[in-house]
Amino acid sequence: MLSETTLDRAFVEIVEHRVNDTEQVGLFFSVVKKLIHDAYESRLQFGERERFTERWQDMRISDPATREDLFKEKLKKTMAESGFTNAIIDAAIKLGSEFEKQYKKEFKIGRTKILKSSSTLIAAVFLYNYLSNTSEYYPILNVRRIDNKLAGRLELFISIPRHITKPLFETLHSGVLMSATLRPFDMVKNTLGITRDTVELAFGLTFPRERRRMLAVEIPPLFAKDRDNPEIIKEVTAVITDIIHETPGNVILFFQSAREALQYYQNLQPEVPMFLDEIGISAQSVREKFFKIGEDEGKAVLITYLWGTLTEGVDYHNGRSRCVVVIGVGYPALNDRMRAIESAYEVEFGNGWNYAVQVPTIRKVRQAMGRVIRSPQDFGLQVLLDARYTAGSAKKLRRYSVHNAFPEDERLELIDVVPHRVKYAVMNFFSDLQSLRFAESNQ
């Protein structure tokens, strides 16, 4: 990233060192800073400054599909008009490298307590990469407001991680990548740039089948255009209410977005405690209260969203969850970043939608589903609430179906259920389980 602040620091760094023949580098950085400033200021309409907060927000400077970069063209034109060539960047890199050597020396002999980095080198390397016309990066302009003043920065967003990870893997003699959601393996290898021979192992669901059940509910597909439909909201709310009522323990609801999570939090009226995982609120505090109720064999509802922090890396053992419900498919927002990733994969491997959107989304869904069964002794119910998950959707919905995106062993366990039968499916599972546990206790 290259911010206006970094360019200011680079300019000060050059002035402080008073190195001969460096005025041009400082002048070049000043030109770049002005271009960044003008790029966002020129787009603002009356009153728009107030919509910015301390969080960086994206502004488009390059088309995510064609990669036509208006800012880069403006920079090149300004460089030519000012008499700058790419040699100025080479000079800046050389100068910044000299500053880095000096900082390391000063740190080594104890003259400074902190090892400094050269802002000149940071700015120069960024601009070198930016002007190299590489498809590895997608450029974005970020803007935020601090103390009522706007600040901007350029960001080079890496569309495919293999440009970073491939060199790392090539330095290894061997390595082990392990996860419950790595499949499909060929996509993982392509994405990470693994070209060597590999041994691939996939294990099925090894925990006792009688202790788990996976339901796919034929709710009408929760496409973005239909999510605010009152009839669909009513039907989804009714099914969720049935699931909560018939589950003897904690229930986690994963919605497609934070907005939907809040919407249903306001609609649902269970007779048990209900917690909302909100943006800007500590998820840990919410999580601990929810867990405590489950560990004490009580019952509560946790409402969150797929792309939040609770789908992975959180252990739901000891009765912390007895049922997990994923509502909708939960595709990420198709903003410029996502479209740039999709476009990059399409150019590199073909089938950009699968690489950038479909597979990562189903991976998130499977991670969310995995929260409920954490050991061979554990038990629980997994519910996918959207017709696109059902086996029948492959014929009915065709390209909109996501059923075949799941590994085969998981597809075989999915049971299609119509909405008004969900209550009985949940009731039967926990009733069967109670009988099984009673029989086990008497052996």
N, C-alpha and C positions, 0 to 999 in steps of 0.2 A: 504494500500500500504506500501511496505517496500523498501526504497531506500538505496543506499550506504551511502548517507548523514545521514540518520537516524541512521544507524549502527555506523557511525563515532561518532555522537553525543552521542549515548548510551555508546560507549567505553570511551569517554571523561568524561561523567557523572559518570561512575563507578570509574574512576581514581580520579576525583576531590573529591568524597565523602570518599575515602580511607576506605571503609568498609571492615572488615575482611572477608576472605574466599570468595571473589568475583572475584578473578582472572580468575577462570574457566568460569564464565559468559562472561567476556570480551573476553577471548580467543575464546569462541564459536561464539560470534558475528563476530570476525575477520575471522573465518573460513567461515561463511555464506557470508560475504562480498566478500571474494575471489572467492567463487563459483559463485556469481552473475557476478562478473567482468569477470571471465574465460568463463562463459556461452555465453556472447555476443562477447568477443574478439576472441574466438575460431571459430566463424562462419564467421568472416569477411574475404573476399577475398581482393586482392590488389585493392586499390582505392575506396573501399566501404565505408570507414569512411566518405568521403565527401558527401555522399547522405543523411546523417542525419542532421537535423536542430534542432532548439530549441524546436520544438514540439515533444512530445513523440511518438515513433513509436513502433508497436507491433512486437515481435518475438515469434514464437511458441515454447513452452516447453511441451505442452500437446496436445494429439490428441483430437479435439473437439467432436468426436463421441465415441471413446473407453475410453477416459480420461486416456490413458497411459501417465504418467508424467515422462519424463526422468530426469528432474531437481530434482524432489522429490526423485527419486531413487538414484541419485548421492549424494544428501544431506544425505539421510539415510546411504548410504555406507560410506561416509566420517565421519559421526558421529560415526559409529561403529568402524572404523579404528582409530579414535582419542580418543576413550574411552568415548564418550558422550552417554548418554541415554536420554530419555524424561524427566528425573528428572532435567536436566539442564534447561529445559524450565520452569518447575515449580519453580525452584530457581530464575530464571530471573523475572518471574511474581511477586513473593514475594518481590524481591528486588525493582522492579519498583513501586510496590504498596507503599512501604515504602518511596520512593522518592516522590511520589505523595502526600502522607500525609504531608511530610515535606514542600513541595511547598505550599500547601493549608494553612498550619500554618503560614508560612512566609508572605504570602499574607494577611492573616487575621489580623496579628498584624502590618501590614504596612511596613514590612522590604523590600518587593518587590512591585513594582507598577503594575506588570503584573503577572497573574497567569500562572505559567509555567506548561507544561506537561512533563511527564517523557518519554524520548526517549527509555529508557530501557523497560518500560512497553509497549509502542507502538510496539516495535520490538518483544517482547516476546509473546504478545497476537496474533500478526500476525502469528508468526511461530507455535503457538499452533493450530490456526485454519487451517493453511496450512497442518500440519502433521496429522490432525484428520481424513483424508480420507473422508471428507464429500462431497457429490455430489452437495451441494448447491453452491459451488464456482467453477469457471473455472480459473485456474492459467495462467497468461500471463507475459512474460518478456517485459518490456518497455525500450527503449533506446533513448537517445537524445544527441546532441552535443552542448556544451556550452564552449566558449573560446577555441575552437578547441580540447576540451577534451570530450570523451564519458562518459556518466553516465548511470547507469542502476537502475532499481527497479523491484520488484516483485509486481504484482497486482492480487488480488483475485476478479474476476468479478462475480457478483451475477447473475446467469442465470434466476432465477424465483423470482420476487419481493416479493412473499408471505412469504419468509423466513424472510423478514424485516417487512412487513406490517401486517402479521397475529397477532403477539403479540400486535401491536398497536390497531388493531380493537378489540381485546379481552379485552382491558382496557376500552372500551367505553360502556356507557349505551345504546346509540343509535347514529345513524349517517345518514347523507343524502349524497349520491353521485349523482351528477347531471352533465350531459353533453349531448350535442346533438348527440354524437357518442359513447355512452356506449355499445350499443348492439353489439354482443350477450351477454346477461346478465350472462349466465352460465360461459362463458369464463372469464369475469371480476371477478366473484366470485372465481373461481378457481385460477386465477392469483394472486389475492390479499389475498387469504386465508380466505375468508368470509364463515364461516360454519353455522352461526346462521340463523334463519328464516328471510326471506326478503320479502318486498313488492316491486314489480317491476311495474313501470309505464312507458309507452312509448306513446308519442304523435306523431301524423302524422305531415305532413307539413301544418301548420295552416295558413300561409300567402296565400292571394288570388292566386288561380292557374292561372288565366288569366294574372297575372303579372310576371309569371316565365315560363320558358320552359327548359327542359333537353333533350339534343340531344346526341345520341351515334353514332359516325361516323365509318363506315365500312372500315377504313384504315387497310391495312394488319397489323397483330400483330407486335408491335415494340419490338420483341425479341432482346436480346443483339447482336446476330449474324447478324441481319439485319439492325441495326440502322445506319450503315455507307453506306448502299446500296444507290447509287446515285438516282435510280428511286424512292425509298421510300422517301428519303429526298426531292426530287422534288415534290412528291405528297403531303407530309405533309406541305411543304412550301406554295404550292398553296392553300390548304384549309385554312391555317392560314391567308394568305393574304386576301382571300375572307371574312373571319370572321371579320378581322380588318376593311376592307373597308365598310362593311355593318352595323357595330355597331356604333350607334350614341353616343359614349362616351368611357371611358377608358376600356382597355382590359388587363387582366392579363393572362399570359401564364405560366403554371406550367409544367416544363419538368422533366424527370426522374432523371436527375443528373445535377450537375453544368457544367460538360463538354458538355452535350447536349445543355444546356441553352446558353453557349458561342457559340457553333457551329451554332445554329439558329439565334442568335443575329448577327452573321457575315453574314448569308445568307439572312435574311429578309431585305426588303427595303421599309418600309411603308412611307407614305407621312406625317407622324406625328411623334412627339418626341418619342424616344424609350429608355428605361432605363434597365440596366442590374444589377441584384442583384448578385454581385461577392463575392467569398470567400475572406476575408481579407479587404473588403471595407465596411464602415458603411452602413448597410441596412436602417437605420433610415433616413439618408440624401437622399438616392435614393427614399425612400417611400414618404417623405414629398414633394419632387418635383412632383412626380407622382400624389399624392393626390390633390395638389394645382390646377393642370390642370383640374382634374375631378370636383372639387368643383366649378370651374369657368365655368363649362359646356363646357370644351374643350375636347380634345381627345389625349390620349397617350397610349403607350404600355409598360407594365412592364414585363420583362422576368426574371423568377426565377425558382426554382426547389422544388420538393415536400418535400424533407427532409431538407429544409432550415428553416429560421425563419419567413417566411411570410404566412405560411399555417394556423396558429392559433394564437389567442391572439392579432390580429390586427383588428381594426374596420374599415370597408370600407363603412361607411355610407355617406350620402350627395353626392351621385353621384361619389364617389371615384372609383367605378367599375361598369360597366354595363354588362360586359361579362367576364367569367372566362373559360379558356380552359385548360384541363388536357391532356397532350400529353403522351401517354403510360401509363402503369400500375404503374411503379415506384417502383418496389421491391427494398429493400435496398441491398447494396453490400453484397454478401454471403461470408463474411470473416470468420475467425476462431471464432470470438465472436458470429456472427449470427448462425453459425453451432453448437456452444456449446449450445446456447439458444434453438435451434430447437431440439437438442438431449436431453436436459434436459426435455423439455415438452413432447417429445415422450415417454421417460421413465416414467414420472409422470402421464400423462393423455392420452397418445396416440395422434395421429394426430398432431405431432409436427410442421408440415408445417403450418397448420392453425393457431395455437397459436402464433408461432414465426414470421411468415412472412405474410401469407395471410390476416388475420384479421387486424393486425396493418397497413398494406399497404392500405387496403380499407378504414380504419378509416382516414388515412392521405388524401386520395383522397376526401372523404366526407367533411373533414374539409376545404380543398381547395375550393371545390364547394360552401361551405357555405359562402364564402367571399362576394358573389354578392348580396344576399338578406338579409338585416339586419333589416327590419321593414315591417309592413303591407302595408305601402305606397311605399315601395321600389319596384324596378322592375329590371329584368335582365335575362341574358341567361347563361346557364351552358352547356358546351360542353365537352364530353369525346371522345378523339380522339384515338381510338384503337378498332379493331373489337372484342376484348375480352370483351368489355363492352356491346355489343349488345345482344338483346334477342335471336337472331338467333345463336349466338356463342355457346349457351348451347348444341346444336346438332352438329354444324359444328366443333367446336374446343374442345368440351368435357372438359377434365380435365384442359385445358388451359383457359377456359372461367372463367370470374370473375363476370358475370352478377348476378348469384344467391348468391353472397357474400353480396349484398346490401339488406337492409331491404325491405320487400315486398311492402310497400307503395311507396318507391322510385323507385323500379323496374317498377311499374305500370306507372310511369310518364315518363320513358325513351322512347324516340322516335328514332328508328333506321333510319339513313339517309346514303345514299351513298355519296361518296365524292363530285361528281359534282353537287349534289342537296343542299349542305350545304349553299351555297350563298343564295339560294331562301328561305331556311328554316329560316335563320337569318333575311332576308329582310321581310318575312311575319310576323315573330313574332313582330318586332319593328313597322311594319305598323299597325298590329292589335292593338298593345298597344297604338299607337298614336290616333287611332280612339276611343279607350276606354277612354283615358284621355280627349279627346275632348268632348265626351258624358258626362263624369262626371263633367266637368267644366260648362256645360250648364244645369245641373239639378237644 
